[in-house]
Amino acid sequence: MHKENIITVGKPINEASKALIMIHGRGASANDILSLAAYLPVSEYALLAPQATNFTWYPLSFLAPPVENEPWLSSALGLLKKTIDCIQEYGIDKRNIFFLGFSQGACLMLEFVARNAARYGGAVAFTGGLIGDKIYQDNYTGTFEGMPVFIGSSNPDMHVPAERVHASSAMLRAMGANVTEKIYDNMGHTIIEDEIKQATDLVFNPAH
């Protein structure tokens, strides 16, 4: 099971009015994903990055049947719930809680928000999609009430098929999210400058 290990940097959470949960990819670390904050307008945010035990959130591909990634998947989703609970204990409203993930972290993040839909501040998925051998609509409840979501990915991508990105965007839109999806030809499994710009303009812009 995942140990509760949440790295917190940025503005002290007891002084911040906004919080960003950053979720790293397979084989990476909380500190790796936190380094992205230098490129985003989040200097006034408390930044929280849970660390996966053994540097992976679940053992198999995100396209495997969810039961085959248990009990790690449920443990990882539970750690995100604890992270939100921690933030809310400091009086930060859901509308001021934001999410960002890359690769396996993006998949986990999208799965979490879809299973717990609400009007959070916004979500950014750098190369990810909803988890499972298919879209399990019955797992997803609630409404996003227009929450902004940006999903960027490559076509092709070695881990995340564009078809799953499209299906995930459609599911989130059906639940009331304001989704901007951008597929980049031959981008590779990485994050590029245009994705940072899209995330800034669509999700972290103060107008939201």
N, C-alpha and C positions, 0 to 999 in steps of 0.2 A: 504494500500500500504506500501511497505517497505520504511522506512526512510533511507536516505543516512548516514550510520554510518559505516565507514571503520576504523578499528583499524590498525595502522601502527607501526611496531617494526622492529628490525633487523638493518641493515645498513641504515643510513639516505638515503632517496630516491634520494636526490640531489647529493649524493656521490656514489651511487650504479650503477653498470653496468648491474645487473640482478635483476629481481623481481619475487617473488613467491606469487601467490594469493591462499589463503588457505580458504576452504569453509566448515563450520561446519555442523554437522548433526542435525536432528530434536531434539528439546529439549536441545540442547547444545548451546555453545556460541563461539564467535570469540576467546576469550582467551583460551578456551578448545583446539581448533584446533591449535592455535599458539604454544601450549606447545609441539606439535609434532616436532617442528623445532629443539629442543634440540637433537633429534636422527638422524638428517639429516645433510649432509654437505652443509649447506646454510648460513654459518656465514657471507658471503660476499653479501648476497642477501638483498634487501629490502623486508620485509614481510608485506603483506596486507591481512587483513581478514575482509570482510564485515560481519556485524551482522544482522541476520534476525530479523525483528520486531516480537515480541512475540515468538522468538526462533524457529520458523518453517518457511521454505521457501514456502511451499504450504500445504493446509490442508489435502488432501487425500493421499492415496498410490500413488507412482510414476507409478503404473500400471493402474491407472484410466484414462479414456479418458482425454486428455489435457484440453479440454474446462471445465471440472469439477473442475480443479485446478486453473482456472482463477478467478479474475484477478491477483492472487498472483504469478502465474508462470511467466507471462510476466513481472511483476514488479521485480521479482528476477533476471530474465535474464537481464533486463535493468540495475540493480545495478551492475552486473558483467561487463557490457559494460562500465559503468561509471568508474569502477575500472581500467579497461584497459586504458581508455582515460586519467585518472589521471596519470598513469604510463608513458604513451607515451608523456605527456606534459613535462616530465623531460628528454626526449631524449632517453629513453630506447626502443630499437627496439623490434618488435614482437618476433624475434628469441631469445631474452633474457627474455621473459615473460613465466613463468611456472605456472602450475595449480596443485592443490592438493585438494582432497575432500574426506570426509568420509560419507558413508551411504546416507542420503538425499542430503548432500552436494556433494557427488560423482556423484549422478544422475544429479543434477543441473549442475555441471561442465561439464559432458560429453554431456549433451543436449546443453549447450552453445557452446562448441567448435565445435560440429557437425553442429550447425546452422551457425557458423561463421568460417568455417575451413580456416586455414592459417598455415604457417610454424612458429608456436610458438616454444618455447624452448622444451616443453614437458609437459606431463600430467600424473598424478598419481590418480587413482580411487581406493580407499580402499572400496570395497563392494558397487558397483553401476552399473547402466545400463541406457541406453537411456529411456526417459520418454514417457509413453503412454500405452494404452491398446494393441498397436501393434507398430512396427517400422514405423514411418511416414517419408518415404524416401524423399518425396517432400519438407520437411522442411529443408533438409540438403543440403548445397551448399558449393562450394569451394574445395580446395585440401590441404592436410596436408604436401605434399612434403617430406614424410619420417619422419615426426615428431615422436619421441619416445613416446609411451603410455604404461603404466603398469596398468593392471586391476587385482586386487586380490579379491577373494571372497570365501565364504564357501559353501559347499554342504553337508547338506542343510543349507539354511539361512532363518530366519523367515520373512525377508522382501524382499529379492532379489533372485528370482529363478535363478539357474545356466543357464537355457535356455535363459533368457534375457541377461545375461552376454555374452554368446556365440553369440547371435544375434547382440549385440552392438559391440562386437569386429569385427565381420564380416563386419558390416556397416562402421566402422572406417577404416578398411583395404581397403575396396572398395574405400574409399576417399583418400587413399594414406598414411595412418598412418602406422608406424612400431609398431604394437601392440604385446605386450607380455601379455598373459592372464594366470593366475595361479589360479586354483580352489583347495582349501584345504579341505580335508575331515573333517567334524565335527569341523571346526575351531571356530564356533560361530560368533556372530555379534561383532567383535572386530578387532584390528590390531595386527599382530604378528611380531616377529623379522624378519622372513624371508621376509615378505612384505617390511619392511624397507630396508633390504639389496637389494631386487630387485629394489626398487625405486631408491636407491643410485646408483647401478651399471648401470641401464638402462637409467635413466632420469637425475640425478643430477651429474653424473660423468663428470668431466671437459672435457673428450674426446668429449662430445656432445656439 
